[in-house]
Amino acid sequence: MNGTPDASLKPYGKRRPAAARFNTEAIPLPQNGFQERLFFLAAFLSRPGRIGAIGPSSQALTAEMLQGCHLDKMENVVELGPGTGALTGAILAQIGPRTRFLAVELDEGCVSHLNRKFPRLSIVHDSAENLQSLLKQRGIQHLDCIISGLPWASMPDSIQRPTFEAVMKSLRPGGTFRTFAYVHASWFPTANRFRRLLEKHFASVGKSRVVWKNLPPAFVYQCVR
Ligand SMILES: C[S@@+](CC[C@H](N)C(=O)[O-])C[C@H]1O[C@@H](n2cnc3c(N)ncnc32)[C@H](O)[C@@H]1O
């Protein structure tokens, strides 16, 4: 990021008037798991559409997301929407010594937290919509795997489509795409629209079991391009 204001970095929809009360920039960066959950909740209350969840993913959902990904064998891996890093830590533990790993996060408060939590990791403060240019800047042609924590079901069509297009254009044929969806929201029109996009564009789309040990319960889309 070069500090220039960019329309793609604005929150989805209007900022709520109560935002100042829950402004994550005004509260200290979390030091432990409990503070991290409070931080996440505050971010959600101030920017519900963009954050899309009341809390970070559980260990059970994280394990389901990465199940069978074989990250240790991959050259280029990207995480979209790492939030407070629930999946990031597990990804870092599984990648190989030669894997190049990049995390792209839109929320400034989360980026500050991630930079402190993972000081050696390259966190990009930008929108997933700009994935192709972010890869180009770094001389990366194609990705082997994209792990997404993006709130697809709360994205307006004008953001969901170009972001999905950036994912498809960045992933190599045969590449892996993982993302989770909340059970209660899977009948929302935006969630249905997203499922149709997956089924239309990926060579295969699998669905995991429901992970009940997550708030709220969720399942994982396991897609291969
Ligand atoms: C549902 S949270 C998931 C956080 C984390 N991956 C987890 O599982 O706990 C969604 C995250 O995506 C980020 N996000 C939303 N839209 C984004 C975009 N267009 N580009 C990058 N990150 C985005 C939000 O700021 C938030 O951190």
The ligand as an SDF file (V2000), in Angstrom:
LIG
                    3D

 27 29  0  0  0  0  0  0  0  0999 V2000
  -15.2420  -13.7450    8.5000 C   0  0  0  0  0  0  0  0  0  0  0  0
  -13.7460  -12.8380    8.8210 S   0  0  0  0  0  0  0  0  0  0  0  0
  -12.6020  -14.2200    8.7980 C   0  0  0  0  0  0  0  0  0  0  0  0
  -11.3620  -13.9830    9.5870 C   0  0  0  0  0  0  0  0  0  0  0  0
  -10.4410  -15.1920    9.7190 C   0  0  0  0  0  0  0  0  0  0  0  0
  -10.0380  -15.7080    8.4240 N   0  0  0  0  0  0  0  0  0  0  0  0
  -11.0760  -16.2950   10.5190 C   0  0  0  0  0  0  0  0  0  0  0  0
  -11.4650  -17.3120    9.9000 O   0  0  0  0  0  0  0  0  0  0  0  0
  -11.2000  -16.1500   11.7360 O   0  0  0  0  0  0  0  0  0  0  0  0
  -13.5250  -12.0260    7.2420 C   0  0  0  0  0  0  0  0  0  0  0  0
  -12.2220  -11.2500    7.0800 C   0  0  0  0  0  0  0  0  0  0  0  0
  -12.1210  -10.8440    5.7070 O   0  0  0  0  0  0  0  0  0  0  0  0
  -11.6730   -9.4880    5.6530 C   0  0  0  0  0  0  0  0  0  0  0  0
  -12.1200   -8.9390    4.3630 N   0  0  0  0  0  0  0  0  0  0  0  0
  -13.3860   -8.6060    4.0040 C   0  0  0  0  0  0  0  0  0  0  0  0
  -13.4080   -8.1770    2.7320 N   0  0  0  0  0  0  0  0  0  0  0  0
  -12.1370   -8.2570    2.2730 C   0  0  0  0  0  0  0  0  0  0  0  0
  -11.5160   -7.9710    1.0180 C   0  0  0  0  0  0  0  0  0  0  0  0
  -12.2360   -7.5150   -0.0100 N   0  0  0  0  0  0  0  0  0  0  0  0
  -10.1950   -8.1780    0.8960 N   0  0  0  0  0  0  0  0  0  0  0  0
   -9.4520   -8.6620    1.9410 C   0  0  0  0  0  0  0  0  0  0  0  0
   -9.9770   -8.9320    3.1550 N   0  0  0  0  0  0  0  0  0  0  0  0
  -11.3060   -8.7380    3.3210 C   0  0  0  0  0  0  0  0  0  0  0  0
  -12.3300   -8.8440    6.8640 C   0  0  0  0  0  0  0  0  0  0  0  0
  -11.6880   -7.6350    7.2220 O   0  0  0  0  0  0  0  0  0  0  0  0
  -12.1690   -9.9650    7.9010 C   0  0  0  0  0  0  0  0  0  0  0  0
  -10.9260   -9.8680    8.5410 O   0  0  0  0  0  0  0  0  0  0  0  0
  1  2  1  0
  2  3  1  0
  2 10  1  0
  3  4  1  0
  4  5  1  0
  5  6  1  0
  5  7  1  0
  7  8  2  0
  7  9  1  0
 10 11  1  0
 11 12  1  0
 11 26  1  0
 12 13  1  0
 13 14  1  0
 13 24  1  0
 14 15  1  0
 14 23  1  0
 15 16  2  0
 16 17  1  0
 17 18  1  0
 17 23  2  0
 18 19  1  0
 18 20  2  0
 20 21  1  0
 21 22  2  0
 22 23  1  0
 24 25  1  0
 24 26  1  0
 26 27  1  0
M  CHG  2   2   1   9  -1
M  END
$$$$
